[in-house]
């Protein structure tokens, strides 16, 4: 009689090591990039906590190919202790990993209903009146609603809120997949989010993660999502927000003064003197 047990063992041996979860890769990249900063990978091997680790292992940490050793992750070094919070919680104490892979609760579904009613864009009439780009208007409107307190990490918090909202909408299996993808890519492109995540080498991996979330939907194609110059340039983003703020102030002033609003001439000739908190 054939030895089925032995055959199954041989087949299993060909499978190799199980694939690491995507969270391990992204968390390791963020952890290592936080530690590296402006230091070269070669110089990193001279750091006391890395002194017994060769450059090949350092490179694999940098690419997120292996998980940090427990003794390195828990190294008795102040910088490593901060890096551990990046690995366990997320960049700058913003719970990004929980938003991406944690459990969802009733509060998440309620928030999804509030911020994306009907799993579709919550139209902001006032924002869209002043922004030439309606998508940017909706991203800014989402950010204002999702973030309660303005701080350095506000844009990153808006991105994590967008992740939770999109995950909740997908669990409910309703809504516009392309709108959800644009929401994720738009909040990721907010200057604060893109800047902080860029320091940790996470922008491109997160863009790939977003694409993977929509496999098999109408937003599956790589070119299906909305892309605009403001998503790549902080200066363009701030210029557009500044112009919207100035137009809003001009319209408000004309309404209260009783003058007729001339939208065609609402933009100033020199917007550089104005400030924006977007």
C-alpha positions as CSV (number, residue, x, y, z in Angstrom):
1,X,0.0,0.0,0.0
2,X,1.4,3.4,-0.9
3,X,2.7,5.5,2.0
4,X,0.4,8.5,1.7
5,X,1.8,10.1,4.9
6,X,5.3,10.1,3.5
7,X,4.1,11.7,0.2
8,X,2.2,14.4,2.0
9,X,5.3,15.2,4.1
10,X,7.4,15.5,0.9
11,X,4.8,17.8,-0.7
12,X,4.6,20.0,2.4
13,X,8.4,20.3,2.5
14,X,8.3,22.0,-0.9
15,X,6.1,24.8,0.3
16,X,8.9,26.5,2.1
17,X,8.4,29.0,4.9
18,X,4.9,30.6,5.2
19,X,4.6,34.1,3.8
20,X,5.0,36.8,6.4
21,X,2.0,39.0,6.9
22,X,2.1,42.3,5.0
23,X,1.9,44.1,8.4
24,X,5.3,42.6,9.4
25,X,6.9,44.1,6.2
26,X,5.5,47.6,6.6
27,X,6.1,47.7,10.3
28,X,9.7,46.6,9.9
29,X,10.3,49.2,7.1
30,X,9.0,52.0,9.4
31,X,10.9,50.7,12.4
32,X,14.2,50.6,10.5
33,X,13.8,53.8,8.6
34,X,13.1,55.6,11.9
35,X,16.3,54.3,13.3
36,X,18.4,54.9,10.2
37,X,17.3,58.6,9.7
38,X,20.2,60.2,7.7
39,X,22.7,57.4,8.6
40,X,24.0,55.1,5.9
41,X,23.3,51.4,6.2
42,X,27.0,50.8,6.5
43,X,27.3,53.1,9.4
44,X,24.3,51.4,11.1
45,X,26.3,48.3,11.7
46,X,28.6,50.3,14.0
47,X,25.6,51.2,16.3
48,X,26.0,49.3,19.6
49,X,22.6,47.7,19.3
50,X,23.4,46.6,15.7
51,X,27.1,45.7,16.3
52,X,26.6,42.0,16.0
53,X,24.4,42.2,12.8
54,X,26.0,42.1,9.4
55,X,25.2,44.5,6.6
56,X,23.2,41.9,4.7
57,X,20.8,41.7,7.6
58,X,20.7,45.4,7.9
59,X,19.6,45.6,4.2
60,X,16.9,43.0,4.8
61,X,15.6,45.1,7.7
62,X,15.6,48.1,5.5
63,X,13.5,46.3,2.9
64,X,11.2,44.7,5.5
65,X,12.2,41.2,4.4
66,X,12.7,39.9,7.9
67,X,11.2,40.7,11.3
68,X,13.5,42.5,13.9
69,X,15.1,40.1,16.4
70,X,13.5,40.4,19.9
71,X,16.7,41.5,21.5
72,X,17.2,44.3,18.9
73,X,13.6,45.4,19.0
74,X,13.8,45.6,22.8
75,X,17.3,47.1,23.0
76,X,18.0,49.2,26.0
77,X,18.5,52.4,24.0
78,X,16.2,55.5,24.1
79,X,16.0,55.7,20.3
80,X,15.2,52.0,20.0
81,X,12.5,52.4,22.6
82,X,10.8,55.1,20.5
83,X,11.3,53.0,17.4
84,X,9.6,50.1,19.2
85,X,6.4,52.3,19.5
86,X,6.7,52.9,15.7
87,X,6.8,49.2,15.2
88,X,3.9,48.4,17.6
89,X,1.6,51.4,17.3
90,X,2.5,53.3,14.2
91,X,4.4,56.4,13.0
92,X,4.4,59.3,15.6
93,X,2.0,57.4,17.9
94,X,-0.7,57.4,15.3
95,X,-2.3,53.9,15.4
96,X,-1.8,53.2,11.7
97,X,-1.4,49.4,12.0
98,X,-4.6,49.1,14.1
99,X,-6.4,51.1,11.4
100,X,-5.1,48.8,8.7
101,X,-5.4,45.4,10.3
102,X,-7.2,45.8,13.6
103,X,-10.7,44.8,14.4
104,X,-13.6,47.1,13.5
105,X,-16.3,48.1,15.9
106,X,-19.7,49.8,15.9
107,X,-18.0,53.2,16.1
108,X,-16.2,52.5,12.8
109,X,-19.5,51.7,11.0
110,X,-21.2,54.8,12.4
111,X,-18.2,56.9,11.4
112,X,-18.4,55.5,7.9
113,X,-22.1,56.4,7.7
114,X,-21.3,59.9,8.9
115,X,-18.3,60.6,6.7
116,X,-19.3,58.6,3.6
117,X,-23.1,58.4,3.6
118,X,-24.4,55.7,1.3
119,X,-20.7,54.6,0.9
120,X,-20.4,57.6,-1.4
121,X,-18.7,61.0,-1.2
122,X,-20.2,63.4,1.4
123,X,-20.6,66.4,-0.8
124,X,-19.4,69.7,0.7
125,X,-21.2,72.5,-1.1
126,X,-19.1,75.2,0.5
127,X,-15.8,73.6,-0.2
128,X,-16.7,72.7,-3.7
129,X,-17.8,76.3,-4.3
130,X,-14.3,77.6,-3.6
131,X,-12.0,74.8,-4.9
132,X,-11.7,74.4,-8.6
133,X,-10.9,70.7,-8.1
134,X,-14.0,69.0,-6.6
135,X,-11.9,66.0,-5.4
136,X,-9.5,68.2,-3.5
137,X,-12.6,70.0,-2.0
138,X,-14.0,66.6,-0.8
139,X,-10.6,65.5,0.6
140,X,-10.3,68.7,2.5
141,X,-13.9,68.4,3.7
142,X,-13.3,64.8,4.9
143,X,-10.1,65.9,6.7
144,X,-12.0,68.8,8.5
145,X,-14.7,66.4,9.7
146,X,-12.4,63.5,10.6
147,X,-9.8,65.4,12.6
148,X,-10.9,67.1,15.8
149,X,-7.6,68.8,16.9
150,X,-5.0,70.4,14.6
151,X,-1.5,69.2,15.2
152,X,1.6,68.0,13.4
153,X,0.0,64.5,12.8
154,X,-3.5,65.8,11.7
155,X,-3.0,64.7,8.0
156,X,-1.8,61.3,9.1
157,X,-4.8,61.0,11.4
158,X,-7.1,61.8,8.5
159,X,-5.4,59.0,6.5
160,X,-6.0,56.5,9.3
161,X,-9.6,57.6,9.6
162,X,-10.0,57.1,5.8
163,X,-8.6,53.6,6.2
164,X,-11.1,52.7,8.9
165,X,-14.0,54.2,6.9
166,X,-13.0,52.3,3.8
167,X,-12.6,49.0,5.6
168,X,-16.1,49.5,7.2
169,X,-17.7,50.3,3.9
170,X,-16.1,47.2,2.3
171,X,-17.3,44.9,5.1
172,X,-20.8,46.2,4.4
173,X,-20.2,45.4,0.7
174,X,-21.9,48.5,-0.5
175,X,-20.7,51.7,-2.1
176,X,-18.5,53.2,-4.8
177,X,-15.2,51.3,-4.8
178,X,-13.5,54.0,-6.9
179,X,-14.6,56.7,-4.5
180,X,-13.2,54.8,-1.6
181,X,-9.9,54.3,-3.4
182,X,-9.7,58.0,-4.3
183,X,-10.4,58.8,-0.6
184,X,-7.5,56.6,0.5
185,X,-5.1,58.0,-2.2
186,X,-6.2,61.5,-1.6
187,X,-5.7,61.5,2.2
188,X,-2.4,59.7,1.8
189,X,-1.4,62.6,-0.5
190,X,-2.1,65.2,2.1
191,X,1.3,67.0,2.7
192,X,1.5,66.1,6.4
193,X,0.7,62.4,5.8
194,X,3.0,62.1,2.8
195,X,5.8,63.9,4.6
196,X,5.7,61.9,7.8
197,X,5.2,58.6,6.0
198,X,7.9,59.5,3.5
199,X,10.5,59.8,6.3
200,X,9.8,56.2,7.2
201,X,9.8,54.9,3.6
202,X,6.1,54.0,3.6
203,X,4.6,56.1,0.8
204,X,5.2,53.7,-2.0
205,X,4.4,50.5,0.0
206,X,1.2,52.1,1.2
207,X,0.2,53.0,-2.4
208,X,0.8,49.4,-3.3
209,X,-1.3,48.3,-0.3
210,X,-4.2,50.6,-1.4
211,X,-4.1,49.1,-4.9
212,X,-4.2,45.6,-3.5
213,X,-7.4,46.4,-1.4
214,X,-9.4,46.9,-4.6
215,X,-8.5,43.8,-6.5
216,X,-11.6,42.4,-8.3
217,X,-13.5,45.7,-8.1
218,X,-14.2,48.5,-10.6
219,X,-11.3,50.4,-9.1
220,X,-8.9,47.5,-9.8
221,X,-7.0,49.0,-12.7
222,X,-3.8,50.8,-11.7
223,X,-4.8,53.9,-13.8
224,X,-8.4,53.9,-12.5
225,X,-7.7,56.1,-9.5
226,X,-7.7,59.9,-9.6
227,X,-4.3,61.6,-9.8
228,X,-3.6,65.3,-9.8
229,X,-0.6,67.6,-9.5
230,X,-1.5,68.6,-5.9
231,X,-1.1,65.0,-4.9
232,X,2.7,65.2,-5.7
233,X,3.5,68.8,-4.8
234,X,3.1,70.4,-1.4
235,X,3.4,73.8,-3.0
236,X,0.5,73.3,-5.4
237,X,-1.6,71.9,-2.6
238,X,-1.0,74.9,-0.4
239,X,-1.5,77.3,-3.3
240,X,-4.9,75.8,-4.0
241,X,-5.9,75.9,-0.4
242,X,-4.7,79.4,0.0
243,X,-6.7,80.6,-3.0
244,X,-9.8,78.8,-1.7
245,X,-9.4,80.5,1.7
246,X,-9.0,83.9,0.1
247,X,-12.0,83.4,-2.1
248,X,-14.0,82.3,0.9
249,X,-13.0,85.4,2.8
250,X,-13.7,87.7,-0.1
251,X,-17.2,86.2,-0.7
252,X,-17.9,86.4,3.1
253,X,-16.9,90.0,3.1
254,X,-19.0,90.9,0.1
255,X,-22.0,89.1,1.5
256,X,-21.8,91.0,4.8
257,X,-21.2,94.3,3.1
258,X,-24.2,93.8,0.9
259,X,-22.2,94.0,-2.3
260,X,-23.0,91.6,-5.2
261,X,-20.6,88.7,-5.3
262,X,-18.5,88.5,-8.5
263,X,-17.2,84.9,-8.5
264,X,-15.3,85.5,-11.8
265,X,-13.0,88.0,-10.0
266,X,-12.9,86.4,-6.5
267,X,-9.3,85.2,-6.8
268,X,-6.7,87.7,-5.7
269,X,-3.9,88.8,-8.0
270,X,-1.3,88.1,-5.2
271,X,-2.4,85.3,-3.0
272,X,1.1,84.9,-1.4
273,X,0.2,87.3,1.4
274,X,-2.5,85.0,2.7
275,X,-2.1,82.1,5.1
276,X,-3.9,78.7,5.2
277,X,-4.3,76.1,8.0
278,X,-5.1,73.3,5.5
